[in-house]
């Protein structure tokens, strides 16, 4: 299977490890992600002001270009997924056709065919299936307790995204079970990490992220996994501030789900890009016998 | 009912696509808000003040600048009122009068190196005029 793939800006820089592992794992599992040419930034956040059409030009242009290549567009960053899927839904909303027409006229790139925006996790769950993934596991992550953190952008607004149960999503948990890890159920799997507030109100983001880490720790998680580069940054890098504020704070490694998927399916240690994680996950992975 | 700040309220309703009077003040938005502890006006109070026509008070509050658009409020609302959209509209009114809340020049070099771009793009979209 071959899919058109939209990586987005952050996956080319700070979240390189999310992107690189995902591409290599796809090869192992048996599908191909073909990066679409000439993609641009999705805008990072979905605009909701009714008169601000300029904010939608980027995502509309990306969707139009992707539609020339196939009927599905695969995303991996939670923010790109959210923005592109919501923009795509709005373009097809019968009540918003006047706005849709203005946007499409402006970008001057035709929609070749209707297109569906899906997340990499939906490829794994809906097209490949957990059984087939289980069959590709060469190093099951037995004994590793994983708290799957979905955040906001994968599940809300639920009516548009329809990714999973909005209050208790299970897709990542099921994937973790398929690769032999032990999914940990915790309360804050969809609680906000503070997102972009980290730029302007850093302390608020630290507080929001601390709550999630503490909650995962209450349920004895060894690691957290996420699919959003910004959640990853807040939950991982801000532990430095949590430790500075509270010497008793116990750090927990935060990984991209693709890193654990790569580990379980036999990627080489170097390919997992564990060096980029601020809280080193190797000691805990070593403890459960997964990394030498 | 005659609103004292009628023009502003209408503008907020038009920008956000939300009916201010649809809210019956149950407070579910506020119970789920992750940053409510930091807000001078919480989501429920914000909408109440708008219902009372006090738009200026809302535009001057810190609550609208703390919303991280996590969308829990709108997801939980039994009346389909989306506070995050109302906050976005309020911010737009302030920002369009050239009152930026973030200054790109004030961001430290080490943060520019480290923080993912998506956070900068989102932050400037939300908080810069």
Interface residues (C-beta under 8 A of the other chain):
Chain A: X8 X9 X10 X13 X14 X15 X41 X43 X44 X45 X47 X48 X49 X50 X51 X52 X55 X77 X79 X152 X156 X157 X158 X166 X190 X191 X192 X194 X195 X196 X197 X198 X199 X200 X201 X204 X207 X208 X211 X229 X230 X233 X237
Chain B: X14 X15 X16 X17 X34 X35 X37 X38 X65 X66 X68 X69 X70 X71 X72 X74 X75 X82 X84 X85 X88 X89 X92 X101 X102 X107 X111 X114 X115 X116 X117 X118 X119 X120 X121 X122 X123 X125 X126 X127
